[in-house]
Amino acid sequence: MSKDRLVIFDTTLRDGEQSPGASMTRDEKVRIARMLEKLKVDVIEAGFAIASPGDFESVRAVAEAVKDSTVCSLARAVKGDIERAAEAIRPANSGRIHTFIATSPIHMKYKLQMEPPKVLEQAVAAVKLARQFTDDVEFSLEDASRSEFEFMCRIIESVIAAGARTINLPDTVGYGEPGEYGMLFSRLISAIPNADKAIFSTHCHNDLGLAVANSLSAVMHGARQVECTINGLGERAGNAALEEIVMAVKTRKDMMPVQTTIDTTHIVPTSRLVSSITGFPVQPNKAIVGANAFAHESGIHQDGILKHRETYEIMRAEDVGWNTNKLVLGKHSGRAAVKARFEALGISFADSEALNAAFIRFKDLADKKHEVFDEDLQALVSDAQPHTLHEAYQLGEMEVICKTGINPYAKLAIVVNGVNQTSEASGSGPVDATFKAIENVIRSGAHLQLYSVNSITEGTDSQGDVTVRLEKNGVIVNGVGADTDIVTASAKAYLHALNLLHSRSEKSHPQRDGV
């Protein structure tokens, strides 16, 4: 029996970016979009074009870079949003406008301050306007899981008649329960006369830890698109995780009525790229992409695995991209081999000068490490390319002294807007001393919320991947830095975060409104 196709709609670049501190630059979004394209994601929601000039440029850059996936921009159900979204996606081979309006009584009353008939009228007008720019229009009923059934039927029937080809029912606040949420889909599809003219879609948040369960329940009850993010990234507790949705559908094909076209071997590399760029580490016990996802410590389990893998493993690690590429680069690797490896990872360079700079950094790293892995290359590019970010602060020389019985001491040179400044400080540890030395010069007034170190690869010569989260006046940023020297990586991450704060003070943050 043939199965329906399940459309995978990735919103890492839009909803995922709404996770505090996870804002991405235009070039970072393009890098992730290219990996999503290799993953064979059907639809990439690249951003919210009206939110800021930077968001518009990011959507447009993704639309220009991506050839095989549909590129989408979010837009409120208002004229200016829709026209801006249409302009942003114009270069795409396949473009979609995703417009939305809140439909729950509490949202209509307190947020929109509109009566239901006016909401219905605005929704229909928005879809008709969007259809003037593209045939692919998606309409979302924000806070659908708390909306009244009869009103949902009326508005869905009307927007389908106006030209919407995808109807999204978001569980905006993670309130849904799998049985209840799934039944909502089957009830609506049965009750709406023209439901067969559109694909019904699910978009679930993970506030109660049910985002994936709710999404799969919706699929079992007629949904044929799932909106999700890599690593479950998203505001508050996150979104439904793409990797979990896709592998659940693939692994339980005996009961799932759908199939996807995702190339699952790119799941782990994509997960690592998103983690590297956003500075959000993947927890070790995370399903599919966590470091322990396929690890077995129990003697009984290990014995079973050795005798027959299926005794304790329902998936093969290599099917999702673990250890699928054994190619290792080293200090004797040539420019062509390094360039080819970058291209295989979806990384391209604007010109030969940018490639040369990356190759020099690769050689510097290869002198410190015997073997350079794909993860090292991803971190090298994330760490090396300033992208569209203006670097007001740059690290010069650094000297750190640690000795038993005395306080660690750091002395460093920082380039501030082109001017070299030196500073020194003592601290409770080498990282503390380094951060204090930096603050002696910059005096940012920022609050350090998080400091984490993760090993990028195995071995004592591995690069350390450091994340620094700073907060100032309600703005939260994540700085990242990588180096074989943990203290150097920490200084890079702290300065990266300070540069992000500096750039945020010059422009508005992407709007946090949406499904």
N, C-alpha and C positions, 0 to 999 in steps of 0.2 A: 504494500500500500504506500503510495507516494505521500510525503509529508509536506506540510506548509512551510514556507520559508519564514524564519524569524529574523526581522530586521534588527540589527544591533546599532543603536544610536548612542554614540559616545559623547558625553558632556564633560569630560575631564577639563577641557580648556575653558569652559564656561562655569558650570556649577562647581566643578572641582576647585577652580581658582577662588571660589568664595570661602574656602577654608581659611581661617585667619593665618596670615603670613604666607599663603601659597601663591601670591600673585606672580605671574610670569611675564617676561618680556616678549616682544614680538618674535624675535628669533628663536627663543625657547619654545614658543607655541608652534612655530613652523617645524622645529626638530621633532616635537612630540607628534604633530599631525602626520609627518612623513612615516613615523613608526606605526601610527594607527592605520595608515594606508597600507603598509606592508602586512599588518595584521588582518587586512581586508575588512575593516569596519565599514558598515554600509553608509552611515551618516556621521559626520564630525561636526558637532556644534562648537564653532570656533570662538564664540564670544557674544557680547551684547553690544552691538555696534554703536548705539546711541550713548552708552555709558560714559565714554571719554574719547578724545582723539586717539589715544593709545590703543583702546579697545577696537576702534574702527580700523586702524592700521593693521592690527593683528588679524582681524577677520579677513581683511583684504589680502594680506600676505599669505594666509593659509589658502584662500581661494585661488591665488595665483600659483601656489606650489603644488597643490593636490590635484591629481588628474583622474583617479579612479573612484574615489569616494565622493559622496554628496557633501557639500560644505553648507552649513546652516548658521544663521544668525538669529538670536533671540530678539524679540521686539514686543513691547507692550502694545495693546490694542489702540494705539493712537497714531495719527498720520505721520508725525515727525519721526517716530521710531521705525515705522515700516519703510518709509522712504530711505532712511539712513541704512537700514539693513539691506535693502535692495541694492543700494549703491556699493555696499561693502562686498556683497557676494557676486557682483556682476562678472568678475573675471573667471568664476568657477565654471568648469565643464558641466557640472550639475549643481544647482543651487537650490536652497530651501529657505523660506522665511517661516520662523516659528513664533507665532503671536499668541498672546495669552491675556486672560482677564480673570480676576477672582470671582468665584461663584458661590462660595459658602455664605450663609447669612451673616456670620460674624465679620467676615472680610468685607462684604458689600456694605454693611452698616457702619463699621468703624474705620476701615481703611479707605475704601472708595467713596463712602458716603453717597451711594447711589441706590436707587430702587431697582428691583429685578428687571422690569421692562426696559429701563435705560441701559442696563448691563447687556441685555440681549441685543438691543439695537446697536450698541457700540461694537459688540463681538462680530455681528454680521457685516457691519461697515468695514471693520478691519480686515476680515477675510477677503471681501470683494476688492479692497484696495491692494492687498498683497497679491491677489491673482492677476493684477495688471502687470506685475513684474515677473512672476514665475508661476508655472502650473503646479509646482510642488509647495503646498502651503499646509503647515501643521497648526492646529489650534489646541491650546491647553486650557483646561478648566482649573485654575489655581485653587488648591485646597479642595479638590474633588471629593476626597474621602469624608469631608464634613459638609458636603453640599446636599441640598434636598433633591430627591430622586426625580420628582415631576419637573422641576426647573431644569435639571440636567438634560432630561429628555427633550425639552423644548429647545434649549440652546444648541444641543448637539445636532438635532434634526435641521435647525435653521442654518448653522455654519456649514454643514455638509452640502445643503442646497446652494449655499453661497460659493462653494468651491473648495472647501477644506478637504484634503485627501488623507490626512492623518488626524485622529482625535486622541489627545493625550489626557489621561486622568491621573494627575499627580497626587501622591500621598505626601503633601508638602511638609507636614509637621511630624511624619513618622507615626501617625495615630492608628493606622490600619492594622487589622488582624487578618491573617491569610484567608481563612474561610469567608469572612465577611467581605474582604476586598475583592477576592476572586469572584464571588457571586454578583458583586456590583457590575462586573463586566458582562456576565452572561445575561443579567436582567436588562441592562441597557441595550445590548445587541439584539435581544429578542423584542424589546419594546419599541425601538426606533425604526420606522418604516424604511428609511434609506441607509441603514447601518451598513449594508453590503457595499456601499459606494466609498467606504473609507476603511483604513486600517486603524484599529484601536491599539493604543500604546499605554505602557505603564512607566511611571517615574516615581521611585520610592526612596524615601529617606530612612535612615537607620536608627532613629531615636530610641526605639525599643528593641533594636537588634533584629528586626524582621524584614529588612529591605529586600533581601534576596528571596526569602520565603514568600513575601507578598508578590514580588514580581513573577515568580514561577507559578504561583496560584493564579495570577491574572492570565498567564499564558495558557494554563490548563482550561481556563474559562473563556478563551477566545481572543485574547490580546495577541497581536502578531508583530509588535515592536516593543523592545525593552530599552529604556534609557538608563544608562549606567556609566560608571567611571572606573578608570584603572585604579587598583588598590582600594576601591571604595571611597576615594577622596571626595570631600565635600564639606559644606558648612555643618556645624554642630557635630553630630555623630557620623556624618558622611552619607554616601549614596549606596545603592546596590552596586556590588563589585562586578565589573565586566567579566573578570576571569572566573568567578564563581558561577555566574549565570551560564556562560558558554560551556564550561566543563560539566555543569549539572545536566545541561541539555545533551551534551555528547555522551556522557557516561551513562545516563538513564534514558538512552534512546529507546529502550524497551517499553517505556511508558509515556515519553514525551511526544506530543503530536506534531512537533516542529523540528527543524534542523537549521543550522547557521552555515555561513560560508567562511567563517573565521579560520585563519591559518593559526592554529593554536601553538605552533612551535615558536611564535614570536611573542607569546604572552609574558614570559619571564624577562626577556630583554626590554620589553616595553615598560614593564613594572619597574625595573631598575632605573630606566631613564627618567620616568616620572618622579621616582623617589629622589634621584640625584638632583634634578632641577628644582623641585619644590622644597627640598630639605626635610621631607616627611619620611622617616625610616619606616620600612615594613616590619611589623612585629614578627618575631621568629615563628610563632605558631599560626600565622595567617594562612588560611587555606590557599592552596595552589602555589602561591608565590613566596610564602615565608620560608626562611632557611631550614626550618624543621619539618616542612610539609611532607617530605618523603624520607625523614630520618626515623630510624627505629632503634631504641636503646634496650627495650625489654628483650631478655634472652630468648623467651618463647617466640616473640615476634620475629627476631632475627633468624632463628632456626627455621621458622615457617617460610620467611622470604627466601632464604637460601635454597630451600627444597622446592618451593613453587611460589613465584612472585604473587600470584593472585590470592594467596592465603590471607594477606594483610594489606595489599595495595589494589585499589580499584582503578587507578590510573597509572600510566607510565610517566616517570619524571621527564623523559626526553620528549614526550608528546606536548608538553607545555613549555619547552625551551630550556630545561635544566641540562647542562653539559652537552648541548647539541653541537657546539663548535669547539673543537680542541686546538684550533689554530692559535699559536702563541707567538707574539713578536718579541724581539730582543734588540740589543744595541747594534747588531749586525744587519738588521732588517733595513731594506732600502726604501726610498721615498715612494716608489710605485706600490710596494706591498702595503705600506702604511696607508696610502691614499685609498687603495682598494678596500682595506679593512674599514676605514671610515665610511666609505660609500655603502658597504654591506650593512653598516649600522644605521644607515639613513642620515649620515652627517655629510653635508656638503659645505663648500667654502665659496665665498663671494668672488674671490680672485686668487691668483697664484701667490700673492703676498700673504694672504690669510692662511693658505695651505702651508707655506714655508714657515710661518710663525708656529703653526701647530706641530710641524715636523721637528722644529728645533726643541720645542717643549717635550715632544716624545723622546728625543734623544737624551735630553736632560734626565727624564724619568728613567729611561733604560739604563743610564749609568748608575742610578741608585738601586734599581730593581733588576734582578736577573731575567725575569719574565714579565711581559706586559700583556695583560688580558683585555678582553672587550670592555669589562667594567672599568678598567683603568683609563681606557680611551674616552669613554663617556664622561668620566669624572674630569679628565684632562680638559675636554672641550667646555664642560660646564664651568670649570674653574678658570679657564684661560680667556674665554671670549667675554668681553664686557658688553657685547651686543649693543642695544640701544641705550644702555645705562651710562650716564655721565659719571665717571669715577673722580669724585672730588678728593678722595683719599686713597693713596696707594702705599703699599708696604715697600720700604727700601731695605736696608740692612737690619739684621736683628742678632743680638747676642743674649743668650740666656745662660745663667750660671746656677746650678743646683749642687748643693753640698750638704751632706748629713750634718745636722746640728746648727745650720744657719738658714735664714730665710732666703728662698730663691730670689734671684735678681734678674731683671730684664732691662736691656738697653736697646733701643731701636730708633731707626730713622723712618719718618713718615713724610710722604710727599703730599702736601695739602694745597690743592689748586696750583700745582706746579712749583710750589716752594718747599724746599727740603727743611724739615724740622726734626730735632732729636729729642728723645725723652728717656727717662729711666725711672724704675720703680721697683719696690720689693713687694712680695705678696706671700700668701700662705702656700702657694704652689707656683710652678712656672707659668701656668696659664693665667692664674690670678694676677701675677706680676706683669705679664704681657698686656692683659686687658687694662690694668691700672696705668701702665705707661702710655697706652693709646689714649685713654681718657684724659691724661694730663695735658695732652695736646689739643684734643678735639672738644672735650667738655660737652658731650652730647646731651647729657641729662636723661638719657634713655635708661630703661629698667631691663635688666637681663632676666628673661622669663625661662629660658631653656638653654642648656648646653649639652650636646650629646656627641659622642664619638662612635663611629662604626668602622669596622674593617671592610675595605672594599673587596679584597680577595683574601685568600688564605696565605699564611706564612708571616714570619716576623718582619719581612721586608715589604709587607703590604702597605699601600697607601691608607692613611686614616681619612675618613670622610667626616668632617665636623659640621654640625649645624648649630647656629647661634640664633636664638629668637629674641629680638628686642622689641620693647613697647615704649612709645612716647606719645602722649596726648591722645590715647585711644587708637593709634595706628600701630599695627603689629606687622613685623617683617621677619623673614627667615633668611639669614645669610649662610652661605655654604662655602667651604674651602676644603681642598684636598692636597695632601702632601705625605711623603714618607715620614716626615717629621711632624708629630702631632701638634707641637707648639706652633710651628709655622702654619700648619693647616688651621689652627685655632685663630691665629692673627688674621689670616686671609678671610675666614668666615666672619669675624667680628667687623672687619673693615668693609666687607661686602654688605653686611647688614646696615652699617652706618651710611654707606652709599645709597642703599635702597631708601632709608629714612630721608636722606637728603633729597632724593628725587621725588619722593612722595610729597614733600613740602612744596614742590613746584607744580604739582598737578593733583587733580582729585582722584580718589580711589574709585574703582569700578563700582557701579551701583549694585547694591545687594538686594535687589528686588527680583523676583522670578519664581519659577515653579519649584 
